[in-house]
Structure formats: C-alpha cells, structure tokens
Amino acid sequence: MKIYIDGKYYDEKDAKISVFDHGLLYGDGIFEGIRIYNGKIFKIAEHVRRLFDSAKGIYLDIGMAPEAMEKALLETNALNQKKNGYIRLVVTRGDGLLGIDPFKCPKAKVFIIVGDINLYPQEYYSKGIAVVISSYRRIPADCFDVRIKSLNYLNNVLAKMEAHRAGCLESIMLDQQGRVAECTGDNIFIVKNGIIATPPSHHGALEGITRGEVLALASTMGIPAQEKTLMRFDLYSADECFLTGTAAEIMPVTMIDGNPINDAKPGKITARLMQAFRELIR
C-alpha cells in the first residue's frame, strides 16, 4: 500500500503525521470516503466538490485546486492498483502549536489512503438489518452544520456504540425537535404508499453522494421520491426502509426498535433500487 501525504508517497509503515496536527488534536479537518469500482473512482468530481465545500465551511485553505486533487486521487489509485475498494481522503488544518487557534497552523495537510472496506456482512443485503433510534440527538445546525463532512464524529460514534449495545449495526439519529435526521454513517429513506421519502439536509442530514444517486435513479425509474420531514411514527409505519452511503451502498432495514418493517423482509422498491444501483456501478 502506498499512501499519499502532501504530494509524496509512503509505505504504510512510514506514513505518519505529527502529534501536533490539529486534525488529531482538535478534530480540525474534513474528509471524504470514496468507492472504487472496476478500477475506477466512483463520482470523483462530486466527492471533490463536496470536499471543497466543506473546506469553505470551516475556512480551510486546502492549498491545491480541485483539478489537482482529482489528479492526486487518480494517481494514488493507479499506484495501488485497487480494482474494488475504498479511498479515504483527509485534509487537516495541519501542524500547529498547542491550543485551538487555527491561525497557528501555516499549512493544511492532505493524505489519501486506498484500501479495502466491508462495512456490512454480505448476507444483510438480502435479509436486511435491524436498527434502533438513538437517544443521542443530532447536533443542531446553529451549533455546527453537519453538511460539513468534518473529522468531528464523536456524536456519531456514541450513537454507533449505543446501536451495538442494543445488538444492532446502526442507529437512527433525530434532531432536537424529534425529526429524523440520518444514521451514524448513512442516510435513511422510507417508502410509504409507493413514494420514497428522505429527510432534507436542514434537518441534520448529510447531502450524501449515494443519497443523490438514489434520488436520481428513482426519477429515472418513475418512482416518486421527495425530501420530507419524517418523525418516529413515519419510520414505524413505513412500508419499506433502507439506508444509503458510500460504504453501505443501499442497505435494507427490516426492523426498527423491534418493530418489523414489511414483515421483516426487504421491500420490492428497495430491491429494484438495489438492482439499479448495481447496474450503475458496473
């Protein structure tokens, strides 16, 4: 494995960042998770665009143009010769003094890791997963806008741990008003009366790349889809439910807080979207 750090490549054992990096010390940085399918980087332009939007959101000068970032991603992938895998692209505020002052960090740090990922066991794509609604609420936008894909994931980590303690792989996070936001690492969709619905970003949902692709696929397939306020009741009474994410792709949900969805079986619309997405990535 060759890891890109600030324009140079290092073997895994030699790839290091400073203990004074503010990404490590204070979570001051941003990232993107990107899939590789058949040797090609999936939606590279969209991921790079979102990265630079996130950078603007935290006043971070990445120090390179989007075109140069795309080139770095392509070269790192080619060097590692990964046919199917996952890229973690990270930009931190860089090395600085102790203390949160970002102006004490003269230069951002960029690193790119190309590796494997297996978020969910394959069997769950056919039978679905059980999830719980977390007691941890999504950070409100007036505190921190979650559309910024930052390194501050402790809110999500705690909710993920809560899911594991409940014997589940994932948990759903609500906002301060009890509206459905997203899961710890994925967006969430329901199907009711043949209509697909997903929470809008201003309710605390990341504008996921896979989320956008699913909405586009639904439009192409003639399936009505909309962004809509969802409450706990909407989840419990849904005809179908599924998650989307770069790593998860499309994952059926068949149980929420012990309540079966569609007789605890993946739904027909979910199955159609999963098939369409498989064809897209092929």
N, C-alpha and C positions, 0 to 999 in steps of 0.2 A: 504494500500500500504506500502510495506517495501522497503526502499531504501538502497542500499549498498554504504558505504563510507569507503574506506581503511580497508576492512575486517570485518566491523561491520554493523549491520542493524539498521535502524532508522525508526520510523513512519514519515509520510510525514511532519507533523508539527515540528518535531525535526531534520529533515535532513537539515543541514546548512553547508556552507563553509565560511571561513574567508573573510572579506573585503580586506585582504592583499593577497588573492590568485591571482597569476599572470594571471590565465585564465580569471578572472573577470577584473583585472586592465588593461591588455595589450593584451587580446586575445591569450595568450601564452599557447596553448594546442591543443589537437586533439580529434576527436570523431568518432563514428560510429553509424549509425541508422540501426537497425536490426529488421526484422519482425519475429513474432511468428505465426505459422500456426498449428492448431490442437495440440496445446500444445508443439510443437517442434520449436526450434530456427532454422530459415532458413539460410543455408550456414554459420554456425557459424565459421568454420575453415577459410573460405575465408575472413570474416569480421575481425577476429582476426589477420590474416596475414597482411591485409591492414593497420590495426591499428599500428602494429609494424613497418611496412614500413614507415608510416607517422612519427612515433616517431624517426626513424633513420634520416628522412629528416630534423628534427628540433633539432637533438642532445639531445633528451629527453630520459632519463633512466626511464622507467615505474616502475621498481622496482619489477617486477614479471615476470615469464616466460609465454610464450603463453599458455602452458598447464594449468597453474594456472588461467590465465584469462578466458579460456574456462570453467573451473570448477566454477569460480565465477559467470559467466553468467548463467550457468545451475542451480546452486543453488538458485540464485536470482529469476529466472523464476519459479522454482519449489515452492519457498516460497510464491510467489504472485499468483500462480495457474492461470496464464493467459492462456486461450486457444487460443485466437486470439488477437494479439496486437502488440506492438512496444517496442523495447528496445533502450534507449539512453545510450550509453557507452561513458564516457568522461574521459580523462586524462589531467590534467592541470600541469603546471610547479610546482604548489604547493605554499604554503605560503612563502612570502619573504618580503624584505624591499621595500619601495617606490623607484621607478627607475626600468628601464627595465632590469637591469643586471640579467640574469638567474642564475648566479652562487651564487646569494644571496638567492636562493631557495634550501634548503637542500634535499627536498624530494617531489617527484611527488604525486599528489592526484588523486585517482581513484574513480569514482562513477558511479553507474548503476541504471537507473530508468526504471521500467517496467510499461507501461501504455497503453492507447488506442490511436489510431490515425485515423483520417478521413480527408485526405488531399483534396480530391475532392468529390463532391456530386455524388452519385451512377449513376444518370441519365446521367452524362457526359461520362461514359464508353460506353454507347450505341449511343450517338449522337455526341460525340467529343467536343473539346473545341476550342476557338479562342485564338490566341496568337499574340504578337507583337514582332518586332525586337527592342531591347533596344538601346538607344543612349549611354548607358554605355558599354564600351569595357572591355573584359576580361583582367585581369592582366597578362602581358606577363611573360613567364617562366623565362626570365633573371631577372625579379624582384621577382617573387615568383611562384614556381611550384604548380599549382592547383591540381596536383595529391596527394599532401599532404592535407589530409582532416582536415584542421585546424579550430580553432574557429574564424578565421578572415573571416567573411561572410558579411561585410558591403557592399562590391562590389555587392554581390548578393541581399542583402536587398534593396539597392537603385533601382536595376533593377526590383525587385519584386514590389516595390511601383509604379514604372513607369507603370508596367503592370496593376495594379489596377486602376490607374488614367485613363488608356485607356479603362477601362471596361473589362479587361481580367484577367485570373487567372495566367498567366505565360508569361514570355518574353524570347526571344532568345538572347543570347549574342554572339557578334562577337569578333574576336581578333583584334589586331592593324592593320592587313593587310586586314581586312574585311572578313576574313574567318569565317565560322560558328564554334563556339566552343561547347556550350551547353546552357541549360536553367539555371534558377537561382537555381534549385534544382534537375534537371533531365537531363539525356542525351537525345539527339534528333536523330531520324532516318528519312530517307525518303525512298520511293520506287519509282523507275523510270524504266519503261520497264521490270518489274518483278524482278529487282535487288534491294536488300536492301543496303543502304549506311549510314554510320555514321562517324562523324569526328574523326580523330585519336587523341590520347591523347596529342601529341605535338602541337596541335592547341588550347590547353586550355581546353580539355575535361577530366573530372574525369573518371578514369577507373572503372565505376560503376559495382557493383555485378550483378544487374539485366541486365545491358547492356551486360555483358559477357554471361549471361544465354540466352538472346535473340539471340545472335550470334550463340551459341551452338545449340539452338532449330532450327534455320534456317538451319544450316548444316544438322541436323538430318532429317528435313522435305524436304530436297532437294531444298531449296530456296537459290539462290546465294546471298551472303552477303559479304560486304567488308568495310574496313575503307578507306575513300576517302575525299579529300578536297572538301568542299561544300561552295558555295557562296550564296549570297542572291537570285540570279536568280535560283539556283538549288532548293531552297525552294519554290519559287513562281511557278515554273514549275513542281513540283513533282506530281506524280500520287497519292501518299499517304504520310502521315506524322504521326509519333507517338512519344511519349515520354516514357522513361523508368526510373524507380527509385525504391528504396526500398519501399518508402511510396506510390508512384503513381502506382507501378507495370507497366502496359502498358496502356497508355492513348492516344486515337486517337486525332489527331489535324485536324480540318476541315476548319480552317480559319487562314491565316497569313497576318497581316497588312491589313485586309479587303479583301484579295484575297481568294476565295474559293478553297479548295483542294478536288478533286474528287467530284465536285458538292456539296461540303459542307457535305459530308457523309463519315463515316469511310470506309476505303478500305477493299478489300477482304483478302489481305495478312495480314493486321493488325488484322483483325478478326480471321484469322487462328492462328496467333501467340498468341493472347489473349486467345483463347481456349486452346492451347497447354500449356500456362503458368498456366492456372487454373488447368489443369490436373496434372501438375508438382507439384504445391503446395499442391494439395490434397493427 
